Amino acid sequence: MANYTPKNILITGAAGFIASHVANRLIRNYPDYKIVVLDKLDYCSNLKNLLPSRSSPNFKFVKGDIGSADLVNFLLITESIDTIMHFAAQTHVDNSFGNSFEFTKNNIYGTHVLLEACKVTGQIRRFIHVSTDEVYGETDEDAVVGNHEASQLLPTNPYSATKAGAEMLVMAYGRSYGLPVITTRGNNVYGPNQFPEKLIPKLILLAMKGKPLPIHGDGSNVRSYLYCEDVAEAFEVVLHKGEIGHVYNIGTKKERRVIDVVKDVCQLFSLDPEAVIKFVENRPFNDQRYFLDDQKLKNLGWSERTSWEEGLKKTMDWYLKNPDWWGDVSGALLPHPRMLMMPGIERFCDGSEDSNGVSSNADSLVQNKMVDPVQKTTNPPTAEPSLKFLIYGRTGWIGGLLGKICEKQGIAYEYGSGRLEERSTLVADIQKVKPTHVFNAAGVTGRPNVDWCEDHRTETIKTNVTGTLTLADVCRQNGLLMMNFATGCIFEYDAEHPEGSGIGFKEEDTPNFAGSFYSKTKAMVEELLKEYDNVCTLRVRMPISSDLSNPRNFITKISRYNKVVNIPNSMTVLDELLPIAVEMAKRNLRGIYNFTNPGVVSHNEILEMYKEYINQDFKWSNFTLEEQAKVIVAARSNNEMDASKLKNEFPELLSIKDSLIKYVFEPNKKTSA
């Protein structure tokens, strides 16, 4: 079979991990090929990955999204593209469980746009679609023959399902329109430049930081690993020798259990596996094994060259030399990261030197070789790796604490000066501050308590409903995520959620408490906010902090009452949960979260702790709800919130009683407890 020789290649997703190694290899080995690389610079992309190619005359970088049909058509025509190597995709399985629609949009719709552009322009001679071994689904543990290219596709997670769907489109366009398509399905790849949400770079960076090494489940899952340069060579072979209409597995028969991979990393760093390995909750579904038959590609002349030991050592050495390649990746190093939608890294370190002594400044690349037709629009998309928060609620308790957390973490922030119900002032704030995220900690809770709202309904609605919706709408108009602090005081114990049952109200449950006007407005605005996909609503309950002098602190309040009711409730320890709110913003989480510590605690249990740790002479008495009703205007909500959604996102989250002891009572201990 004659070799195929391309002229002008478009590589999508080329600032990502695998594609950057392929692009650099082709640019280095084939100076007669013009390589145009297209990348929207998502969170796992980095222009530094293309540093070896930036000075090559046959290289051009284009910032853009494959979902833009106009841009793709423009590039195919103006660059006379005859070959496409389609790598661009969302790839991390953990992300797909929480952000599945983004995977559908990127992996299926983006592929469809490319295929349609190929059909319309009619000039493409090769379309190489990069898929994954995960489309085959789980391989039997005792199977001795791997999945071959004609095996049935049985994906088991949202990521692999979208890749299988994209493959169906590729196959359909090949058959219906005669597009010259080739598909690859590969095993796991590792090596330098990989974003650390993936197992091997995550383990290496955690080991470098002296932190525990997490393993999903029991670590018995089996995977096959290929070194990145071997994979880049495989794509070089497929490009030149692959046959139109065929599928090629890029794999290895050398398998490893995840726990053995972790132990090998421990050995490289001279760590005791028993001391540093931490077993964590497994994925919703974690395929036990992927096993490929790789003979078809070997028949074209390819085989892996790099041994596991050599590749792992090379990878470790690279991360030791480049620990800050990706900037702040603390979110990716969690056992179950959710990094989707965070911006990628567009600049090359602002003039710093890379490990080879080459200037990392991207100015010449951006000025001379970047094509960006999108800049003609009114509001061009930008990639801004740094964070800046705009916070509303400066004089409020939570708003004030958020500012202190930002200062502690080195996050730039400003307080909004506009009034929530006055749209023009909010727009002015955003234009002035240019935030990456907006926190809404403003609202009317009553002075000194929610009873005030009963006689000030206009003011309560204006801020809690109209103002919150206005801010959400302005944020959506500007492409901003709004972290909205809400309340869990919209539920009360009922027949389906009886007191003491341990059955908590979930995020999707309908509010059933209307005993106070305050709670009515909060339930109303929460329902209306469901129309906004740019909002993360955090339901706070009976907030507590270590500052026992603060009159808004729930503990401070009940310690000053003559009598209290004794009912178990879900509560929020701000010292633990507010930093989590900041992390949720970094992860760009959306939807509703019960923002409470798991479990419940009663008023009496809190006051027993208060007596034990703070004041051994403290005394109190109880009264019933009926007796309480005689001294308050509006009823109070009592309930248990199901915090499992938040706990799944942050497995380290403490139960309410443990959190109270760690963050509130131990730091304030005055007795000999």
N, C-alpha and C positions, 0 to 999 in steps of 0.2 A: 504494500500500500504506500502510495506517494505521500511525502510529508506535506502538511499544510503550512503555507508561509503567509502570515498576516502582514498588514501594512500599518493600519491605525487601530489601536486597541483601546477600548473604553473599559476600565476596571472600576466597578462600583464598590463602595465601602473600603477604599484603598488606604484610608488612614487607620483602619482597624488592624487587628492582630495578623491573621493569616494573609489577608490581601496585601498588606504592606510588605511582607516578605516576598510574596509573588511579584509585586510591582518592582521592588528593588532588584530582584533577580533578573527579571526580563529587561529592565532598563540597563543593567550592568552587562548582560550577556548578548544583547541584540541592539546595538546602537542604531541600526537601520529601522527598527520599529518605533513608531511614535506612540507613546503611552500617555493617554489622558486619564487621570484618576478623578473620580467623582465621589465626594463624601459630604454628608451634612454636618459632620463633626458632632455626633451624639456623645453621650457620656463616656463610652468606651473607645472613642476615637482620639487620636493624638497626632498632630502634624509632625511631631518629632520622630514618629515611626518612619517617616519618609525622608529623613535627613540625608541618607546616603545618595538619594536621587536628585536632590533639589538643584544641584548645579549642572545636571545633565541636559544637553540641548534637546533630547528627545522626550522630555518630561514636562507635563503641564498638569497643574492642580486646579480643579473646579470645585468650589463649595456650593453644594446644592443637594436637593432631595430627589430620589428616584421617583417619588410620588408626584412630582411636577411634570406633567406631560409636555408642557411648552418647553421647559428646560431640556428634557431628554431629546425631544425632536430637534431642538436648536443645535445641540451638541452633535448628534448623529450626522446632521447635514453639514454644519460648518466645519467639523473636524474630519469629515469623510470617513467616518468610522466603518470598518468592515468586520470587526470582531468585538464581541462583548464577553467579558469574564465577570459574572454577576455574583459578588460576594456579599453585598449589602444586606444586612438582616439583623433583627433582634435575636440573640442567640442564647441568653442565659435562662435555663429552665426555672430557677427560683423566681425570677422576674415574671415569667409567663403565668405563674399561678396568681399573681396579684395584679397584673397589667395585661391581661390576655388580648384586649382590643387593640393595644398598640402593636402586638405581634401580628394580628390579622392585617392591620393597616400597613405595616412595614413589609412583612414577608409575603403576603398574598397580593394586596393591592399594588405595592411597589413593583413586584415582579410583573403583574399584569400591565402596568404602564409601560415598562420596558418592552415587553413582547408586542404590544400594540404599536409602539414606535417603530420597532423592527419591521412589522408588517406594512406600516404606512410608507416608510422610506424605501423599503425594498432593496437595501444595499448590504445587508448583513450576510456574511459568508460563514460565520461561526457564532453560536450563542452558547457559551458554557455556563450552565446553571449549577451553582454550588449548593448541594444539599447536605444531609447528615445521616449517619448510621441510625439515628434514633427513629427515622421514619419506619424502620422494620419492626419497631417495638422490641419487646423483651425476648431474648434468646433463651431457650431451655438451658438449665444449668448443666445438664449432662450431654448437650449437643456436641458432637465432634466435628460436624461440618457447619461452617458459617453460612450466614445469609448470602445468597448470590444475587446478582443484579436483577433476576426475574422473580425474586421472592415477593410474597404479598406484603403490602404496606399496612402496618397495624400500629400507628402511633398511640402513645399512652398519655401524653401531656399536651398542654396548649401550644408549646413551642414546636414540638415535632409534628403536631397536627397541621400547623400553618405551613411548615416546610413541605409536608406531604401534599397539602392543597396547592402550593406553588408548583410542585412537580407536575401535578395534574394539568395545570394551565400550560406549562412548558410543553408537555407531551401533546396536548390538544392543538397548540399553535403549530407544532411540528407536523402533525397529521393533517390539520385543516388547511393550513396556509403554506406548508412546505418549508417552514423556517428550519435552518440547519442547526438543530439543537443537540447538545451533549449534556448529560447530567453526571455529576459526581456525588458520591455519598462517602463521607469520611469518618474515621475514628476520631477520638479526642486528640487534640494537638496541644503542645506545650512548648515553651521556649521564651527567649527575650521579647520584651514589649507587650506581653499579654496583660490585659486588664485584670486586677487581682480579685475579681469576683469568682474567677475560676479556681479550681482546687489547688493546683501546684503553685502558682504565684501567691495565692492567699497563704498557703502553709509557709512558704519561704519568708514572706514579709512578717507574718506573725512570729515565726521563730526568731527573726532578726530583732523583733521588739520584745522578746522574752515573754510572749503571751501564750495562753493555752491554744492547742491545735484542735479545732472542732471536727468531729466526724458525724455525718448524718446516720442515724440508726446505729447498727452494730458494726458498720464498716466492711461487711461481707460482700457488698456489691462489687462486681468485676468490670473493669474497663481496660481498653487497649489504648496505648499512648504512642503517638508519633512525634518526633522532633520537627520543629517548624521548617527547617531548611530542607528536610527530606520531603515534606509535604509540598513545599514550593517547587521542588524538582518534579514531583508528581504532576503538578498542574502544567509545568513546562512540557512534559511528555504528552499529557492529554491535549494541550493546545496544538501541538505539532503532529501527533499521531492518532489522536482520538477519531473514531468513526462517527459520522453524523447519525443521529437517532439512537445512539447507544448510551448505556449507563456504565460508569466505572466506579467500583469500590476502591477507596484509598484506605488501606488498612494494614494491620499486622496481626499475626496469630499469637503474639506474645502478650498475654493477659496478666493483669495485676489486680488484686483486691485493693479497695480504697485504704483499708487499714495498713496494708503493706507499703503503699505509697507514703503514707504518713510516717511510718517507721523508717523508711529510707531517708526522708527529709530529716528526721530526728538524728539519724546516724551521721548525716552530713554536718549537722550543727552540734554533734556530741551531746545530744539531749537524751534524757531518760524517758522513753515512751510512756511508762507507767505514771510519770509525774506530770507530763505536759498534755497528753491526749485527753480530750473532753468529748464524751459522747452526748450528742444533742438530738432533739426531736427530728425524725426523718421528714422528708418531703411528703406532700399528700400522696404521691405515688412515685416510687423510685425504682426504675427498671433494674432488675438484678444483674443483667448481663447483656452486652452487645457483642456479637461475634460475626465477623465478616469473612467471606471468601474473597481473597484479593488476587486470585490467579489471573483474572482477565487483564488487569493493569500490568501485572508482571510479564504477561505475554507481549506487551508493548515495549518492554525493556526496563521497567522501573523496579527498584527494590529499595527498601530502607537501608540507610548506611550507618546511622548513628545509634549506638547501643543506649539502653536505658541509663546505665551508670554515667556514660559520657554526656548524654544530653541533660540529665538532671544536674550534673556538676556545672556544665556551661550555663545553665539557667540560673543556678544559685549565684555563680560568680557575677553574672550580669546584674542581678538585683542588688547584690552587695555594692556594686559600683554605681548603680543608678537608683538609690532608694526613693528619691523624690520625683521620679519620672512622671508619675501620675498626679502629683500634688496630694491633697487631702483625700485619702481613700478609706477613712475610718468606717464609713458606712458599708463599703464593699467587704471589709474584713469581718463583718458579723457572720455568725453561723448561717443565717438566712437573709442575705442582703436583698434590698429592694432599691436599686439605683436608677431605675428607668426614668428617663426624661430629664435627668440632670445634664447640663451642657457639657460638651467635650472641650478639649484643649486646642485652641486655634493657633496660639502663638508658640514660638520656639524659645521660651525662657527669656525673652527680652534681652538678648545680647550676651547671655551667659555662655560658658564653654561646655560642650558636651564631653563625654568621657574620652573621645578621640582628639580633643583639642580643636575641634572644628567650631567656628562661631555658630551659635544657635539662633542668631537673629533671623527672623522670617521676613524682614522688610523686602529683600530682593525677590523672594519667592512671591510674596503677595503683590508687589508692584509689577513685576515683569511676567509672571507666569500664572496668575490667577485670573480665571474667567468667571465672572459672577453676574449674569444677566439679571438676577433677582434684585440687584442694587437699584434698578429703575423703579421699583415699587416705592410707595410712600413710607412704609415702615419695614425696612430690610431686617431679616432675622440676624441676630448676632449671637455669638457664643461667648458667654461671660463666665469664666470658671470661678470667680470670686463671689462671695455672698454679700448681700446687703439687705437688711430687713427694715421695713417701714412698719412701725408699731403704733396702733391706736389704743389709747387707754393709759396715757402717761401718769395720770394721778391715781389710777386704780392700783389695786394690790398686785394682780397678776401682771399688768402692764409694766409696773415698776420692777418686778422681779425679772421679767424678760430682758429688760435693759441690762441688769446686772449680769445675767447669764451671758449675754452677748459680749460684754466687756471681758468677762472671764475667759471666754473662748476665742477672743480676738475677732469677733464678727462685727463688721461695720453695721451701724443701725442709726436710725433717726426716728423721733416720734412725730406722728402726723399732727399738723396744726389745724386741719380742716374739721368741720363738724360733719358727722356721718350722714345726716339728712340733707346736707347741701352738696350736691354732686360736683359743682364747679370747684369747690375747695378741695375735694378729694382728687380731682383731675390735676389741679395745680400741685398738690403734694407729690403725686407720682411723677409728674414732669420734672419737678425740682429734685427729688431724691433719687429717681431712677432705681428703684429697688428690684431685687430678684424675687422677693417674697413679701407678702403683707400679713401681719398678725392683727387680728381684731380682738382685743381684750377690753374694748369699751362696751358699755351697756349700763342700763339702769337696774340696780338690784334693790334699791330702796334705802332710805335714810331714817333710822339706823338699820332697818330690816325690810323685808318684802311687804310688810303691812302698809308702808308708805305708798306703794304702787296702787293700792285699792282706791285711794283718793286722788291719784295723779295719773289717770289712765292715758290722757293725751300725751304727756311727756314720755310715759313708758312705751307706748306704741311708736312714737316718733323715733326714739333711739333704737329700741330693741328689734323692731320690725322694719320700718321704713329705712332707717339708717344702715342696718346690716345688709339689707337687700341692695341698697344703693352702692355700698362699698363692694359687694360681690360682683355687681354688674360692671362697675368701673374696672375692677381687677380683670374680669373676663375680657373686657374690651381691650385691655393692654396686655393680655397673655400672661397674667400673673396668678399664682396660686395664693389663695387666701386661707390662712389658718384661723379658724373661727372658734373662739371659746364659748361654749354653750353650757347647758346645765342638764343634769340627770334628774332634776326635780320635776319631771314631767310624767313620772310613774308612781304608782302606789301598790302595795301588796294587794293581790286579788286571788281568786280561786285557782287560777293557773300558775300563780307565783306566790304561794303562801309564805308567810313569815317563818323562817327557820328551815325551809325546805331545801335551800341551796340552789333553787331554780331562779336564775336571774333574768331580768329583762335584757333582750338582745338588741343590737343596733337596728334591726328591721322591724321591731315591735312598734305598734301604734300607741302613742301616749294615752294614758288612761286617767291622769290626774289633772283636775281642773279646779282645785280647791283655792287657788290664788290667781289673781290677775297676772302677776308676774309669770307664773308657770304657763298660763294660757298664751301669753305673747311669745314665750320661748318655744313652745310646741308649734305655734303657728309659723314662726319664721323658719324653724327647722324643716318643716314640710315644704315650704316654698323654696328653700335653698337646694332641695333635691333636683331642681331644674338647672342648677349650675354645676358643671362638671369640673370647675376650677376651685372647689371649696373642700377643705377638710374640717369637719365639725368635731370638736372635742367636748364630750359631755362631762363636765366637772361636777362633783358632788361633795358638799360639806367640806370645803377645802381646809387643809391643815398645813402649817409650816412650823419650822423650828423656832420662829420668832414668836414666843409666847407673850410678848408685850403688845402684839398687834391686835386691836379690838376686833378685826374681821376674822381672825383665826378661830376656827370652830372650837378648839380646846379652850382658848381664852374665854370665849362666850360662855360655854357651859360651866366653866370653873367659877364664873361670877354670878351664875343664877342661883337662886335659893333652892329651887327644885328643878329636876329634869325628868323627862320621860325616859324610859329604859327600853329602847327598841333597837335591834340590830340594823345597821345601814351600811351601804357601800360609801366609801369616802376617798378623797384624793389627797395624797401627801405631795404637796407641791415641790418640796426639795428633791424628790425622786422623779416626779412626772414632768415638770416644766423642762428640764434638759431633754427629756424624751420628745417633747413637742418640737424643740429645735431640731432634733435628729429627724423627726417625721417631715419637717419642712425640707431638710437636706435631701431626703429620699423622695420628695414630691408625692407624698401619699395623699389620697383623696377619699371622699366618702365620710361616713359617720363612724366614730370610735367612742365606745364607753371609756372615758378617760378617768378610770378609777383603779385603785389597787385591787387585785383579786380578793374575794372574800368579803365578809362583813364584820363589823365591830359594834358593840352596843355602847350607849352613853355611859353605863355603869362600868364597863370594861375599861373605857378610856379614863374615867375618873379614878379607877383603882390603880392604873398605871401612874396617873398624876400624883396620887397619894404616895405610891411606892418610890417614885423617882424625884419628885419635886417638893412635896409638902406632906410629911407624914402625919401632920395634925389635921389635914383637910377632911371635912365632913360634908355630906350632902344628903338630900332625901329625894324620893321620887314622887311623881304624881301621874295620874292617868291621862290619856288623851282627852277625856271628857273634862277633866280639871284644867288641862292646858288650854282647851278651847275657850275657857272663860277669861283668859288673860291675853289672848292674841286675837287679831282681827281676822286674818286669813289662815286657813288650814295649812299644815306643813306636810310635805311629802316624805314618806318613809318607804324605802325599797332596797332591793338587792339588784345590782347591775352585773350582767355577765361580761367579764373583762377578758374572755378567752381570745377575742380577736386581737386585742392589744398585746396580750401575753404571747400569742403566736408570733407577732412581729418583733417583740422584745422579750425573749425567753428569760432574761435575767430579772424581770420585774418582780419585786417582792410582794408577798401578801400584805394586806393592810396592817395586821398586827406586827409582823416583822418590820415593815417599813416604819411604823410609828416608833418602835423601839430604836431602830438604827438611826433614823433621821431627826427624830424629835426628842424623845425622852433621854436617850444616852447622852447626846450633846448638852442637854440642860440639867443633867443629874445633879441634885443638891443633897440628897439623903445618902445613906450608906447602903443603898439597894445593891 
